[in-house]
């Protein structure tokens, strides 16, 4: 099934949900829950929070399905945009717990796919990347996760976040730069925390 066909079918599911079709809601939940959970987990680093965000997102789907605009961005970006808004509210309401340690149950959930072979080096790289992403300021974390992990286009990410394409491009450029520096610091054995990322950002802005 092509991406376009899948997108069209999901548009139809949302339309059916708006008319009260419970089977359509169940199918959309099965198809899209993993994407929403993965996005939320990369954004907050806590599986329990990510699960709550998933529930909030799909409750919002029931309430706002009638306002969904087919063809504007697609169902997945729409759902991730809703998740992003909920995560911003969670960020102000709660303190996110640190990212789980590599090899833990929650830590394994953050990868896009299970790793049956258990190749250590790859898992270590994934864990380092996940930690570095979590340290990014949220406005950069959003676009890095959407564009580089979820592989959305600039246009689709912009539609999901409700901002201009130029804003996505600019934030992605700076986010990638901060991410690269954070990964280099981790490689050198330096612990990178969010304030350090903010300091790097300020230095970048001062040199521009």
C-alpha positions in Angstrom: 0.0 0.0 0.0 1.4 3.4 -1.0 1.8 6.2 1.5 -0.8 8.3 -0.4 -3.3 5.4 -0.3 -2.7 5.0 3.4 -3.1 8.7 4.0 -6.4 8.7 2.1 -7.7 5.8 4.1 -6.7 7.5 7.3 -8.5 10.6 6.2 -11.6 8.5 5.7 -11.2 7.0 9.1 -11.2 10.4 10.7 -14.3 11.3 8.8 -16.0 8.2 10.1 -14.9 8.9 13.6 -16.5 12.4 13.3 -19.8 10.6 12.5 -19.4 8.3 15.6 -17.9 5.2 14.0 -16.3 3.3 16.9 -14.7 0.7 14.6 -12.9 3.5 12.7 -11.6 4.9 15.9 -10.3 1.5 17.0 -8.5 1.0 13.6 -6.9 4.5 13.7 -5.8 3.9 17.2 -4.1 0.6 16.2 -2.4 2.1 13.2 -1.2 5.4 14.7 -0.7 4.7 18.4 2.9 3.5 17.9 3.9 6.7 16.1 2.3 8.9 18.7 3.9 7.0 21.6 7.4 7.0 20.0 7.2 10.7 19.3 6.0 11.4 22.9 8.7 9.2 24.4 11.5 10.9 22.4 10.1 14.2 23.5 9.8 13.5 27.3 11.9 10.4 28.0 9.3 8.9 30.3 7.1 5.9 29.1 4.4 6.7 31.7 4.1 10.3 30.4 4.1 9.1 26.8 1.3 6.7 27.5 -0.7 9.5 29.1 -0.1 11.7 26.1 -1.3 8.9 23.8 -4.5 8.7 25.7 -4.9 12.5 25.6 -4.3 12.6 21.9 -6.9 10.1 21.0 -9.4 11.7 23.3 -8.7 14.9 21.4 -9.3 13.0 18.2 -12.8 12.1 19.3 -13.5 15.7 20.2 -11.9 17.4 17.1 -12.3 14.8 14.3 -15.0 17.0 12.7 -12.6 19.9 12.4 -9.9 17.8 10.7 -9.0 19.1 7.2 -8.3 16.2 4.8 -5.3 16.8 2.5 -3.8 19.6 4.6 -1.0 17.7 6.1 -2.1 14.1 6.8 -3.4 12.3 9.8 0.0 11.4 11.3 1.3 15.0 11.3 -2.1 16.1 12.7 -1.8 13.6 15.6 1.8 14.5 16.3 0.9 18.2 16.3 -1.8 17.4 18.9 0.8 15.4 20.9 3.2 18.3 20.7 0.7 20.7 22.2 -0.1 18.2 25.0 3.6 17.8 25.8 4.0 21.5 26.1 1.3 21.6 28.7 2.8 18.5 30.5 6.2 20.3 30.5 4.8 23.1 32.5 2.6 20.9 34.8 5.1 18.1 35.6 8.8 17.4 35.9 9.9 14.8 33.3 11.9 12.0 34.8 15.4 11.3 33.3 15.6 9.1 30.3 15.7 5.4 31.4 19.0 3.6 31.4 20.0 1.5 28.4 18.7 -2.0 28.6 15.8 -1.2 30.9 12.3 -2.0 29.9 11.4 1.7 29.2 14.8 2.3 27.5 14.1 -0.4 25.0 10.7 1.1 24.1 12.3 4.3 22.8 13.8 2.6 19.8 11.8 2.6 16.6 12.0 -1.2 16.2 13.0 -4.1 18.5 16.6 -5.3 18.3 16.4 -9.1 18.3 20.2 -9.5 17.8 21.0 -7.3 20.8 24.0 -5.7 19.1 25.6 -3.7 21.8 27.3 -0.9 19.8 24.2 0.0 18.0 22.2 0.1 21.2 24.8 2.4 22.8 24.6 4.8 19.8 20.8 4.8 20.0 20.9 5.4 23.7 23.3 8.3 23.3 21.3 9.8 20.5 18.1 9.6 22.6 19.7 11.2 25.5 21.1 14.0 23.4 17.7 14.6 21.8 16.1 14.8 25.2 18.6 17.6 26.2 17.6 19.8 23.3 15.4 22.8 24.0 11.9 21.7 23.2 11.5 24.0 20.1 14.5 22.3 18.5 13.7 18.8 19.9 10.3 18.9 18.1 11.6 19.5 14.6 14.5 17.0 15.0 12.2 14.3 16.1 9.6 15.1 13.4 12.0 15.5 10.5 15.0 13.3 11.4 13.3 10.4 13.3 9.7 10.4 12.0 11.0 11.5 8.6 8.4 14.1 7.9 9.0 16.7 5.2 9.6 20.3 6.2 6.1 21.2 4.8 4.4 18.4 6.7 6.2 19.1 10.0 5.3 22.8 9.6 1.7 22.0 9.1 1.7 19.7 12.1 3.3 22.3 14.4 1.3 25.2 12.9 4.4 27.2 12.0 6.1 28.4 8.8 8.4 26.2 6.8 11.2 28.6 7.3 10.8 28.2 11.0 11.1 24.5 10.7 14.2 24.8 8.5 15.9 27.3 10.9 15.1 25.3 14.1 16.2 22.0 12.4 19.5 23.6 11.4 20.2 24.8 14.9 18.9 21.7 16.5 21.2 19.5 14.5 24.1 21.7 15.4 23.3 21.4 19.1 22.7 17.7 18.8 26.1 17.2 17.1 27.9 19.1 19.9 26.0 17.2 22.6 26.9 13.9 21.0 30.6 15.0 20.8 30.5 16.0 24.5 29.1 12.6 25.4 31.7 10.8 23.3 34.4 12.7 25.2 32.8 11.7 28.5 31.2 15.0 29.3 27.7 14.9 30.8 25.5 17.3 28.8 22.5 18.8 30.5 19.8 21.1 29.2 21.4 24.3 30.6 24.6 23.4 28.7 22.5 23.1 25.5 21.0 26.5 26.1 24.5 27.9 26.6 25.6 26.5 23.3 22.5 28.1 21.7 23.3 31.5 23.1 26.9 31.3 21.9 25.6 30.4 18.4 23.3 33.3 18.4 26.0 35.7 19.5 28.2 34.7 16.7 25.6 35.0 14.0 
